[in-house]
Amino acid sequence: DSTALVNQQPRTYAASCGGRHSKTRRLCGCGFQKGGSTSSRTFHTVYNVQASRYFEWQVRYMKFWFEQIENPGRLTRLLSAEQPDFLAISGEVPTHTSTPYKHPKGDFYTPYNKPWAVDRWLQETKPTEDIIMIVDPDCMFVKKMEIVVEEGSPIAQQAFYNFDFEKNEVPMQVARKYCKNCTFLDPIAVPIVIHRHDIMKIAPRWLEKTIEIRSDMHTWPDEWTNRSKSPVGLSWTAEMFGYVFAASELGIRHEIWDLQNVPPVHKDLFTSIIHYHVEVPLNDGRQWWKHTDGAGYNIPWPLPPNTDQVTTILLTKLHEAYEKVG
């Protein structure tokens, strides 16, 4: 590959989603090999959290939305905790519990838990579903998401950054230091839809690469962490880069799709997921933000006239979840 986004030798798949993707010009990641799909239409969605009041309403509401739209397959919370919490013990939220990752040199970095929890879940429960979807706890399911991918052809959301092999911007600086012999780099984030066999390969190396990236933080130039100079913010996003580099070193390319809407960036709904990770302003001066105390029940209501579609769906479904789940 001469650039991060253009695969000049695409796999010989008959793309099930209508030819080459407009952003990458690669054959679509859900492309089936000639002769048909080898993946079963079996699905398992997972997300990682720690035990806290902050996540409690998010995980309870996610289960409500997931079941409300009758999304296919199972939903499992990957809880990083010393022991199961009351949501797991009661069975209210399907949960796999694993102890938080403990760095041998005491590097306390919560995102270590994400690759660690995914790997522990895969190794300890041995899921049989072919299609694994990795999301964040602040993802709202609003429509069925039933995407089948082939082994070796995962799809994922475009990240907030890009890789340009011909420039020396911060993402490429990080990649050149930590991605060994990489000939491609896919700028991706959750949601990720991936075959079980692929994530089983990626998960342990995802953790290894994250540890490697953070092992020499004392050498990082200021622009790698200073968000006023670059949006990368590597002190927090090392885990995201760890996944990208692990997949690249293993030769697993991801097709980039629009898999989520983000209010207030998007006004009209065109995906199955609303990712509510930023502040949501209303045109009457009110706003909603998941980090605010009581965000799960202190929801602006009623909504002012002319509220855009994505914000309307988000706050309406939050309000409904609070009334039904509490």
Order of alpha helices (4+ residues) and beta strands (2+ residues): beta-beta-beta-alpha-beta-alpha-beta-alpha-beta-beta-beta-alpha-beta-alpha-alpha-beta-beta-beta-beta-alpha
